[in-house]
Amino acid sequence: MITLTELTKAYEDGKALYEAMLEDHEAAAFRTTEEYGSDPVNTVSLGDNLDHMMYLLKEKDMAGKIQLIYVDPPFFSSGKYQASIRLESEILGKSSLMKLEAYDDNWSKGMPQYLTMLTARLFAMKELLADTGCIWMHLDWHGVYYVKVIMDQIFGEANFINEIIWTYKSGGSSKKSFAKKHDTLLVYGKSRKYKFNPLTEKSYNRGLKPYRFKGVEEFCDDVGWYTMVNMKDVWSIDMVGRTSAERTGYATQKPEKLMERIIASCTDEGDLCADFFAGSGTLGAVCEKMGRRWMMCDEGELSVSGQIHRLGKLGSSFKVERATCDSEGSLGYSMSGGLINLISYKAAMPVGLGDYEDELRRYMNEDSLCMVKCWSAGRLDEDGVHRADGVFCDSWGINEVDGFSEDISIIGYDVFGRRVSGMPE
Ligand SMILES: C[S@@+](CC[C@H](N)C(=O)[O-])C[C@H]1O[C@@H](n2cnc3c(N)ncnc32)[C@H](O)[C@@H]1O
């Protein structure tokens, strides 16, 4: 619950926070620590997204450069969200499915604190958006009505384009209410010149029979006869299922089909798209498949390491930027005859693993390399950037690398999302 006075104050506080950060001449220091592939234009960033957007505005001259911003923040649900992992070892087989904390959607100071957080970020996003760009804000009933008021204020009511209802089958059932089975996406243009590519969908004929109207093209599939019509604002798309190939294990992962529609409707090939609450990296993965450039930011290590893994698997070229760069463990390796052999993984066990601790310790002791999620071998440049051709996700036993000498650099990510670096053994 929030009063109208509190709503106004939350907006004013968010605006003041954004303006103060813009004035504060010291932009947050993000730096590139890794580059994968040749000439990467895409980025994965670890850190708070307001800091990151300030860095883009002040250090990277990115104002007005982004065509699409997709925002899928915590929904003010009072929930804690997890990422599932399952270790795979040749010695011990598959572990049980373990859940690690990914992010928290609890706000000690309630809705005003949440809205202040979003308001500051929405001002920064507006600045980053191209004149022809669009912003998509993905929320549900918890906060969407308050955020609509705030977005009308920031982007202008005249720039409101659509309220998309995304409806799905899973979750939301109750004996005391109708089942809550939709999210709401608010769409705004930066200006009335926004780019929009109309999409179409099937509309089945009454009785599923052909109408044979003059000049109307009709089609037939397994269900029956239909025409193609302009897409409506209610989208029925399944959530990412438990057995779906696109499932990463990151809670609240959004389906690629949803992202495909968003990207197709307001960008063209080569356009730059951004997600500053990127989670499992769905926006980047779909941009990669659709030939768009992308940038993603998240403050969670599990999220960012998951994005590196997901985009690495797609063979994408990208940079990794971060505000702080600590390696929290080591990957022991040996080199001979152009072969790199990962031998061991060593790191302290994170705290708070609860029931999973004994099992994880057993896997760590008996087959430590199964704790490594992905890794890469490359060179460390004078500027301290690890440059590699790609990320290895499925094989971390042996890899052949040509022409590497003393400046070899090995970087990996463990199943807890921590960055680990190579040590010759
Ligand atoms: C709902 S999830 C995004 C899910 C994503 N769309 C996907 O398909 O996987 C929200 C994400 O926002 C991140 N987040 C929350 N506050 C943030 C902040 N201030 N800066 C950066 N990331 C933040 C969380 O860590 C979480 O991963």
PDBQT file of the ligand as one rigid body, heavy atoms in Angstrom, charges set to zero:
ROOT
HETATM    1  C1  LIG A 501      13.335 -10.763 -12.701  1.00  0.00    +0.000 C 
HETATM    2  S1  LIG A 501      15.048 -10.953 -12.781  1.00  0.00    +0.000 S 
HETATM    3  C2  LIG A 501      15.390 -10.782 -14.503  1.00  0.00    +0.000 C 
HETATM    4  C3  LIG A 501      15.127 -12.053 -15.259  1.00  0.00    +0.000 C 
HETATM    5  C4  LIG A 501      15.522 -11.979 -16.733  1.00  0.00    +0.000 C 
HETATM    6  N1  LIG A 501      14.632 -11.161 -17.506  1.00  0.00    +0.000 N 
HETATM    7  C5  LIG A 501      15.622 -13.358 -17.356  1.00  0.00    +0.000 C 
HETATM    8  O1  LIG A 501      14.983 -13.638 -18.392  1.00  0.00    +0.000 OA
HETATM    9  O2  LIG A 501      16.332 -14.196 -16.786  1.00  0.00    +0.000 OA
HETATM   10  C6  LIG A 501      15.610  -9.451 -12.078  1.00  0.00    +0.000 C 
HETATM   11  C7  LIG A 501      17.124  -9.310 -11.988  1.00  0.00    +0.000 C 
HETATM   12  O3  LIG A 501      17.438  -7.970 -11.593  1.00  0.00    +0.000 OA
HETATM   13  C8  LIG A 501      18.648  -8.004 -10.872  1.00  0.00    +0.000 C 
HETATM   14  N2  LIG A 501      18.753  -6.735 -10.137  1.00  0.00    +0.000 N 
HETATM   15  C9  LIG A 501      17.946  -6.282  -9.147  1.00  0.00    +0.000 A 
HETATM   16  N3  LIG A 501      18.341  -5.056  -8.737  1.00  0.00    +0.000 NA
HETATM   17  C10 LIG A 501      19.407  -4.711  -9.500  1.00  0.00    +0.000 A 
HETATM   18  C11 LIG A 501      20.262  -3.564  -9.553  1.00  0.00    +0.000 A 
HETATM   19  N4  LIG A 501      20.069  -2.512  -8.758  1.00  0.00    +0.000 N 
HETATM   20  N5  LIG A 501      21.275  -3.570 -10.451  1.00  0.00    +0.000 NA
HETATM   21  C12 LIG A 501      21.480  -4.634 -11.270  1.00  0.00    +0.000 A 
HETATM   22  N6  LIG A 501      20.702  -5.748 -11.260  1.00  0.00    +0.000 NA
HETATM   23  C13 LIG A 501      19.673  -5.784 -10.394  1.00  0.00    +0.000 A 
HETATM   24  C14 LIG A 501      18.546  -9.240 -10.016  1.00  0.00    +0.000 C 
HETATM   25  O4  LIG A 501      19.808  -9.682  -9.609  1.00  0.00    +0.000 OA
HETATM   26  C15 LIG A 501      17.834 -10.207 -10.968  1.00  0.00    +0.000 C 
HETATM   27  O5  LIG A 501      18.753 -11.017 -11.640  1.00  0.00    +0.000 OA
ENDROOT
TORSDOF 0
